[in-house]
């Protein structure tokens, strides 16, 4: 199934790392985003951003911190102040998305990433440029391939789409590398780059 291109939408694939499961009690540690647009023939990657953020609270779950490997000390010393970071993301979206288009937030398990992103925009007092809409590529995979939720993971997608390349082991849980991979997943799903569908 090849999707009809949505010429009024610019997809923004977002991934983030956090210090725990929910915002307000825990922190967004890093966030990466990748534009996906239609070039007239197919969907392609476009502009990117990556930021690491200063903590806004004292919640740091040891397991969550071990996943991404960015220390609290590094974030306090080198992270961008949150209001500046969220304004930078808002500005990036405005510069990236053409006039008359909407920016559609895309995630692989979008509820987690959108929840954190929306909360951080609200905390910073900045309008969320993505609004209340998000596209989840796990759910999209369910629909395209008629798979149960439990099989709509990245490993299954790598098997379904030989054109996909997973991030290098050292880049797994890097927010930008994961956003780039998610962008490639979205492109594969939208452009139907497999004969197994």
C-alpha positions in Angstrom: 0.0 0.0 0.0 1.4 3.3 -1.1 0.0 6.4 0.7 -1.2 9.3 -1.3 1.2 12.2 -0.4 -0.2 14.7 2.0 1.1 17.9 0.4 -0.1 20.1 3.2 1.8 18.3 6.0 5.5 18.3 7.0 6.3 15.4 9.2 8.7 16.0 12.0 10.1 12.8 13.5 11.0 13.4 17.1 12.9 11.2 19.6 13.9 12.2 23.1 15.7 10.7 26.1 14.5 11.3 29.6 15.5 10.7 33.2 12.4 8.8 34.0 8.9 7.8 32.8 6.9 11.1 33.1 7.5 14.8 32.9 7.3 17.1 35.9 8.7 14.3 38.1 11.6 13.6 35.7 13.5 15.5 33.1 13.8 15.6 29.3 17.5 14.9 28.8 17.9 15.3 25.0 15.7 15.7 22.0 16.3 15.3 18.3 14.1 16.0 15.3 14.2 15.3 11.6 12.0 16.8 8.9 10.4 14.4 6.4 8.9 16.0 3.2 7.6 14.9 -0.2 10.0 15.9 -3.0 7.5 15.3 -5.8 8.4 11.7 -6.3 9.0 10.3 -2.8 9.4 11.2 0.8 12.9 12.3 1.9 14.7 13.5 5.0 15.3 17.2 5.5 16.6 19.5 8.2 17.5 18.2 11.7 18.0 19.5 15.2 19.5 18.1 18.4 19.6 19.6 21.9 20.6 18.6 25.4 18.6 20.3 28.2 19.3 21.5 31.8 17.3 19.7 34.4 14.1 21.3 35.7 13.6 18.9 38.6 15.6 16.5 40.7 14.1 13.3 39.4 16.8 10.9 38.0 15.9 7.2 37.7 19.1 5.2 37.6 17.8 2.7 35.0 16.6 5.5 32.7 19.9 7.3 33.1 21.8 4.2 32.2 19.9 3.8 28.9 21.1 7.0 27.3 24.4 7.5 29.3 24.1 11.3 29.7 25.0 12.2 33.2 23.2 14.7 35.5 26.5 16.5 36.0 26.9 16.9 32.2 23.4 18.2 31.8 23.7 20.7 34.6 27.0 22.0 33.2 26.4 21.8 29.5 22.6 21.5 28.9 20.7 24.4 27.3 18.2 26.2 29.6 14.8 24.7 28.9 13.0 27.9 27.9 15.8 28.7 25.4 15.7 25.1 24.1 11.9 25.0 23.6 12.0 28.4 21.9 14.8 27.1 19.6 12.6 24.1 18.7 9.6 26.3 18.0 11.8 28.6 15.8 13.2 25.6 14.0 9.7 24.3 13.2 8.6 27.7 12.0 11.7 28.0 9.7 11.4 24.4 8.4 7.6 24.1 7.7 6.4 26.0 4.7 3.7 28.5 5.0 0.3 26.8 4.8 1.6 23.5 5.9 1.1 21.9 9.3 3.9 20.3 11.4 2.9 16.8 12.3 4.7 15.3 15.3 5.8 11.7 14.5 7.2 9.2 17.0 7.9 5.5 17.4 5.6 5.1 20.4 4.6 8.7 19.9 2.6 9.0 23.2 5.8 9.1 25.3 7.7 11.6 23.2 4.7 13.8 22.6 3.8 13.8 26.3 7.2 15.1 27.3 7.4 17.6 24.4 3.9 19.0 25.1 4.6 19.3 28.8 7.9 21.1 28.2 6.4 23.6 25.9 3.6 24.3 28.5 6.2 24.6 31.3 8.2 27.1 29.2 5.1 29.1 28.4 5.6 28.6 24.6 2.9 27.5 22.2 3.4 23.9 21.1 4.0 24.1 17.3 2.8 20.5 16.9 -0.6 21.1 18.6 -2.5 18.1 19.9 -1.8 15.8 16.9 0.8 13.1 16.6 1.4 10.1 14.3 2.7 6.9 15.9 4.7 4.7 13.5 4.0 1.6 15.6 0.3 2.1 15.0 0.9 2.9 11.4 2.8 -0.4 11.1 -0.2 -2.2 12.5 -2.4 -0.8 9.9 -0.1 -1.2 6.9 1.0 -4.7 7.7 -1.9 -6.0 9.8 0.4 -7.0 12.6 -0.3 -7.2 16.3 1.0 -4.4 18.4 3.7 -6.6 19.9 5.3 -7.2 16.5 5.3 -3.5 15.5 8.9 -3.0 16.8 12.0 -1.8 15.1 13.4 -5.3 14.8 10.3 -6.4 12.8 10.5 -3.3 10.6 14.2 -4.0 9.8 13.1 -7.4 8.6 10.1 -6.0 6.6 12.2 -3.2 5.0 15.7 -4.3 3.9 16.4 -0.7 2.9 16.4 0.3 6.5 19.6 0.6 8.5 19.6 0.6 12.2 21.7 3.1 14.1 25.2 1.9 15.1 25.2 0.3 18.5 27.0 3.3 20.0 24.3 5.6 18.6 21.3 3.7 20.0 19.4 5.9 22.4 21.0 9.0 20.9 18.0 11.2 20.3 19.1 12.4 16.9 20.2 9.0 15.6 16.9 7.5 16.8 15.0 10.3 15.1 16.8 9.7 11.9 16.0 6.0 12.0 12.4 6.8 12.8 12.3 9.2 9.8 13.6 6.3 7.6 10.9 4.0 9.1 8.2 6.6 8.2 9.5 7.0 4.7 9.5 3.3 4.2 5.9 3.0 5.4 4.6 5.9 3.4 6.4 5.0 0.2 5.9 1.2 0.5 9.5 0.1 -0.2 8.7 -3.6 0.3 6.8 -6.2 -1.7 5.8 -8.1 1.5 2.8 -5.8 2.2 
